[in-house]
Amino acid sequence: MRVERSNKNQEDPYLPRMRESIEKVEATREERIDQEVEPLDPKTRDKVLNEFHPDYIESAFREVNVGPNAGEMMPKELVDLLEAYPKYDPSEVNLAKVEKEVDVLIIGGGGAGNIAAYWAVQEGLDPSDILIATKLRNGDSNSVMSQGGVQAADREEDSPVQHYLDIMGGGHYANKPDLVETLVRDAPKMIEWHEDLGVIYDKDGDGAMKELHGGGTSRKRLHSAKDYTGLEIVRVVRDEVRNMAIPVKEFAPAVELLTDADGTVTGALLFNMETDKYSVVKAKSVILATGGFGRLHIQDFPTTNHYGATADGLILGYRAGANMLDMDTVQYHPTGAAYPQQIMGLLVTEKVRSSGAYPVNSEGEFFTFNLEPRDVEASMLIRECRDVEHGGRDNGVETPGGITGVWLDTPMIDMKHGEGTFEKNLEYIYRLYTRFGIDPTEDPILVYPTLHYQNGGIEIDNDGHTAVEGLLAAGEVEGGVHGKNRLMGNSIMDYNVFGRRAGIAAARRAKGESEWGEVSLEHVERYVDKLRESDVDMQKRSPMLIPDYRGERTQGRTLDLLDPS
Amino acid sequence: MSPSNEDQETVRIHIMGKEYEVPKGLTMMDAIEHSGYRLIRGVGCRGGFCGACATLYRLEGDYKLYADLACQKTVEDGMYLMQLPFTPAGRKTYDIEEIGRDGNPLLENYPEVARCVSCNTCTKACPQDLEVMDFINEAIRGNIENVASMSFDCIQCGICAARCPAEIPHHHVAQMARRVYGKHNLPKSDHVAARVREIEGGEFDESLQEITSLSREVLEERYESREIE
């Protein structure tokens, strides 16, 4: 009784030249199916990263002139927003009129924000003394988009020590060891908490978790809920936050933090995006849980990220004096959809490779181990696609959208594990492609790296405190956990572990403060003065809040990603 | 093939009743933005996970009212789009510890499920192609496990609830079912619980202290020589 929903018309969804290449892929599949490719040795790995990873393109970065990270290199698109005029209109802001006084103000309604709110209540706060203020709807976030799984070392063959080692190696040893230790120690406890709340993980009949490898893991440690893992976790936690009646203000992003004379964060200035009205919220603790920066389209990459991933929290926190870590690296997920153009840049979960699919070039050949750490895997894909003149191997398949991709040989999964495996375990991906007439169990899919994650962020301690008194941070906005490269399955765990810890720490701090502080925007004025003194050419206003895709800027526009200049 | 090319094929669509011409091949969401709108409502993850961009549409010359996600559906010539960014639907507050121990919590909390007239409009409207009417029938019968598994891919866009003549909030019923099932029926993992107790008992304190104090060189050596399962 279902209606035909597919965007499909009767023709082959692949162009003739793509179909020719698919025939080569099909011709080699039988003999490839039992082959394995060895991971790269350390030396080759470094060489490939150096030559092909977008982080090594110097012209894509520029130095920050003011603030705690002055002198450091960051993506130009981010620096443009750090060195920008504030967005708020001073003539419309009245700080004397306080709308609400709360113990804990949480800015952001994704995984970290909801989890922080839950644990602040467990720490003894009355739900009505908390406020989640979020830019779009509660739950709209990158958190719900993570598909493949979440890491926790809870099998007998595994240990927190092994998890620690994988994270440090994957992050190129730049990670803050104490944060990594905290993550691996807390991880199994968070999974147990999820079970207690009613999260439906993929399990065997006796309750044992079905766990898989991810890129860069030395043990099978990925817990999944089909390929809707993030969605399942967040919708369950949010459901409980609703049961607890924790107040949420939607479509009301913070546009600045508020501080007292000592620079302590004492609240935030919220902006109702629909009525253009500002409101002042005083808080004894403020948690930044605003997520990442994929929508800045760094180096013109398409992104897997949510519409609201515009680095707002970084901008607000930085103006208030919070320093950032590891902002010189950006995570490009190796397998973004390269075709059809309507879904370009969307995530094809690493679980597809964990389940046995390999990247294959236009000639039907393997060219990489399928589960390198993400930065390495992405670099290998870029090398395979780039032309020979620019050091590449020119074995990609060109798409009409302007990008070149390689095949991800998805039919291998059912061949290895039996018919129906793909559809059962990778339902999102199956749905994503069949909508456009492509059956990933029959035909391979075209992929190319896509902007996925902000590896770094605002520095925190084990309890989520930033360098600024009164300000905490949790989730993708904070940095230090992942070093220069995050492994699959550690972002969900990051927003769980540090969301919980920030919620508890914020509640404790609030209980120790008898009065609300004074609120001012002086720190912003001081920051702008410094920018003026440094002769920075300020073109923009920030935070960005939402990207602008109007008219010719439509995100479905052509992106030339393969120009290495 | 840039949408801005002059020789680009175009289609005519109506956005909330107003006509626009847009390049062929855009998603509904891209088409709305291409027409000059900067979205605040009716947009979210842009990847088919969040349900914010529920959109109803009619096609010229066709009486039917279709539904889909604006970020996942390509525009067609003669489409009339009606954005549905919010659907009011009553949600029941409940105690997860107590609920579902006996009786049929779905029917008790959402007695309106019994008003289902089996019209199947919910199923036809579901952008995830879920068998919505069938899981509502499972809810009436109290078969919580079936409701949980059949509704697992629900993104809570609320189109079903907006279209239902019996005024059932299907997505809330399904959320309750999944949590009750996950909490009370799905067996807990013994190895997770065991590992939590081991960590709390200090079993890994020594080895973690050792590894966190290693120099970068030694740590790197250990990483490069680690055995992969």
Interface residues (C-beta under 8 A of the other chain):
Chain A: M1 R2 V3 R5 N7 P39 P42 L136 R137 G139 D140 S141 N142 V144 M145 A152 A153 D154 R155 E156 E157 S159 P160 V161 Q162 Y164 L165 D166 M168 G169 Y173 P177 D178 V180 E181 V184 R185 P188 K189 I191 E192 E195 D196 L197 G198 V199 I200 Y201 K203 G205 D206 G207 A208 M209 H213 S218 R219 K220 A225 K226 Y228 G230 L231 E232 R235 V236 D239 E240 R242 N243 A245 F251 M273 E274 T304 H306 Y307 Q341 Q342 I343 L346 L347 P400 G401 G402 E427 Y428 R431 L432 R435 F436 I546 D548 Y549 R550 G551 E552 R553 T554 Q555 G556 R557 T558
Chain B: M1 S2 P3 S4 G25 L26 T27 D30 E33 H34 G36 Y37 R38 L39 I40 R41 V43 G44 C45 R46 G47 G48 F49 C50 A52 Y66 D68 Q72 K73 T74 R91 T93 Y94 D95 I96 N120 T123 K124 P127 Q128 D129 A148 F152 D153 I155 Q156 Q175 R178 R179 V180 Y181 G182 K183 H184 L186 P187 K188 S189 D190 H191 V192 A193 A194 R195 V196 I199 F204 S207 L208 I211 T212 R216 L219 E220 R222 Y223 E224 R226 E227 I228 E229
